[in-house]
């Protein structure tokens, strides 16, 4: 997959933001997630857990 040219849109839904963060692991370059802090609504440690689980991906 190619790198995202602009922040990944979460379309106003924190769950889509979490899915986009997981999908972004497959991008060739780092990607920015629009309003990433919104995932704290239901999963405050999401990014810490994702970083731990995705080591080596």
Buried (B, 14 or more C-beta within 10 A) or exposed (E): EEEBEEEBBBEEEBBBBBEBBBEBEEEEEEBEBBEBEBBEEEBEEBBEEBEEEEEEE
